[in-house]
Structures are given as structure tokens and as C-alpha cells.
């Protein structure tokens, strides 16, 4: 083993083994179907806005740890709900891809549908009231007494005579 080429090959093999061992927990967590399914229901909390099992953020310090925790909890035999609840307790509601639709989050899911429908109804109602008001207005001007009309004609004729 005094050959320099043998040392380089040995060093490369050692480095490759270390790299493989460093990524083993992340790879192992994604091997089971259950881990893939649960990981797809969670977000990585590093800020990359990607699903946990698909996080490819360079230098992410969370995904490997989270995948290891996921794998450990699955190995313990925890139920899916228990695993998800433990991640919510540790990382908050932001860890869930699809947060529960109750309380304020339920309102956030409903309002994009309700508000445009409400605005459409208000515009329709306003237009309907404007049309009703226009239909009720008299077609002619104010009523003029026949005496006032005759006086206006006489004054108009007198002005044209002069």
C-alpha cells in the first residue's frame, strides 16, 4: 500500500463511505411507503416551501433531521395521526401541507369563495334597485296649471311683437 495510486483509491472509498453514511438516515426514511406518504403530508421548515420528502434545498439543516425523526417514529410503530401531531407540536401548524380547516384556517379556506359571490350579489342588487328607481320616475316634467301655460304663451307672443 505504498503506491500513491492505492492511497488515493482508499481515500476516495473512505470519503464515499462517509458521504453514503451521512445520507443514509434520509434515504432510509424515504424507503418505506408509509414514510413517503407521511412525508408528503408535511412541509420542510427550512423556508424552501417544499414537501419534506422532496426538499432539495442546498444546505438544508432541517430535512435530514425531520426525516430521521419520521423514520424513528414509524419504527416505533406510532400511528399516522400521532406522528403528524408530534411534528405539529414540535414545529407548529406550518409543518402540515394541508392544515385542518377549523377556526381561522377554515375561514381562510372559505373566504375566497364567499367574498366574490357576496360582491356579485351586492352589485346585482344595486343594479336592480337603480332600475326600479328609474322606472318609477315620471316621464314628463312637473305638472303646470293651464293658467300658467296661457300666461307664458301671451308673454312669448308679446315679446315677438316688439
C-alpha positions in Angstrom: 0.0 0.0 0.0 2.9 2.3 -0.5 1.7 3.0 -4.0 0.3 6.6 -4.2 -2.5 5.5 -6.5 -3.7 2.9 -3.9 -3.8 5.6 -1.3 -5.9 7.8 -3.5 -8.3 5.0 -4.2 -8.5 4.1 -0.5 -9.1 7.7 0.5 -11.8 8.1 -2.2 -13.5 4.9 -0.9 -13.4 6.2 2.7 -14.9 9.6 1.6 -17.6 7.8 -0.4 -18.5 5.6 2.6 -18.8 8.7 4.9 -21.0 10.5 2.4 -23.1 7.4 2.0 -23.4 7.0 5.8 -24.2 10.7 6.2 -27.2 10.5 3.9 -28.3 7.1 5.0 -31.0 8.3 7.5 -32.6 10.5 4.9 -32.6 7.7 2.3 -33.9 5.2 4.8 -36.8 7.4 5.8 -37.9 7.6 2.2 -37.7 3.8 1.6 -40.9 2.8 3.2 -44.3 3.6 1.6 -45.7 4.8 4.8 -42.8 7.2 5.3 -43.2 8.6 1.8 -46.9 9.0 2.4 -46.5 10.8 5.7 -43.5 12.9 4.4 -45.7 14.1 1.6 -48.2 15.4 4.1 -45.5 17.6 5.8 -43.5 20.7 4.7 -39.8 21.2 5.3 -39.5 24.0 7.8 -36.3 25.4 6.3 -38.3 28.0 4.4 -37.9 26.4 1.0 -41.7 25.8 0.8 -41.2 22.2 -0.4 -42.7 18.9 0.7 -40.5 17.2 3.3 -39.6 14.2 1.2 -38.9 16.5 -1.8 -36.7 19.1 -0.1 -33.6 19.7 -2.2 -32.6 23.0 -0.6 -28.8 23.2 -0.6 -27.5 23.1 2.9 -30.9 22.4 4.5 -30.4 21.6 8.1 -34.0 20.5 8.8 -35.0 17.9 6.3 -32.4 15.3 7.2 -33.3 15.7 10.9 -37.0 15.7 10.2 -36.8 12.6 8.0 -34.8 10.8 10.7 -37.4 11.7 13.3 -40.1 10.5 10.9 -38.3 7.2 10.4 -37.8 6.8 14.2 -41.5 7.4 14.9 -42.5 4.9 12.2 -40.1 2.3 13.5 -41.6 2.8 17.0 -45.0 1.9 15.5 -46.7 5.3 16.1 -49.9 5.8 14.3 -50.1 8.3 11.4 -52.1 10.8 13.5 -49.7 10.6 16.4 -46.7 11.1 14.1 -48.3 14.2 12.5 -49.4 15.6 15.9 -45.9 15.2 17.3 -44.5 17.1 14.3 -47.1 19.8 14.8 -46.2 20.1 18.5 -42.6 20.4 17.6 -42.7 22.6 14.5 -46.1 24.2 14.6 -49.1 24.1 12.1 -46.8 25.3 9.3 -45.3 21.8 9.1 -48.6 20.4 7.6 -49.2 20.7 3.9 -53.0 20.7 4.4 -53.7 22.3 7.8 -57.0 21.5 9.5 -59.9 23.6 8.2 -61.3 24.7 11.5 -61.4 28.1 13.2 -59.5 30.8 11.4 -57.9 28.5 8.9 -61.4 27.3 7.9 -62.4 30.9 7.4 -59.3 31.4 5.2 -60.3 28.4 3.0 -63.9 29.6 2.7 -63.5 33.4 2.1 -62.0 33.2 -1.4 -65.3 31.5 -2.5 -67.7 33.5 -0.3 -66.4 37.1 -0.9 -66.7 37.1 -4.7 -70.2 35.6 -4.5 -71.2 38.2 -2.0 -69.7 41.0 -4.1 -71.6 39.7 -7.2 -74.8 39.6 -5.2 -74.3 43.2 -4.0 -73.6 44.5 -7.5 -76.7 42.7 -8.8 -78.9 44.1 -6.0 -77.6 47.6 -6.5 -78.3 47.5 -10.3 -81.8 46.1 -9.6 -82.6 49.0 -7.3 -81.3 51.6 -9.7 -83.6 50.1 -12.4 -86.6 50.2 -10.1 -86.0 53.8 -9.2 -85.6 54.8 -12.8 -88.9 53.0 -13.7 -90.8 54.9 -11.0 -89.8 58.4 -12.1 -92.4 60.3 -14.1 -91.8 60.5 -17.8 -92.8 64.2 -18.2 -91.8 67.3 -16.2 -93.7 68.8 -13.4 -97.5 69.5 -13.9 -98.2 73.1 -15.0 -101.6 74.7 -14.5 -103.4 75.7 -17.7 -103.5 79.4 -16.5 -99.7 79.5 -16.1 -99.3 77.9 -19.5 -101.6 80.5 -21.1 -99.8 83.4 -19.4 -96.4 82.0 -20.7 -97.8 81.9 -24.3 -99.1 85.5 -24.1 -95.7 86.8 -22.8 -94.0 84.9 -25.6 -96.3 86.4 -28.2 -95.8 89.9 -26.7 -92.1 89.5 -26.9 -92.2 88.6 -30.5 -94.4 91.5 -31.4 -92.0 94.1 -30.2 
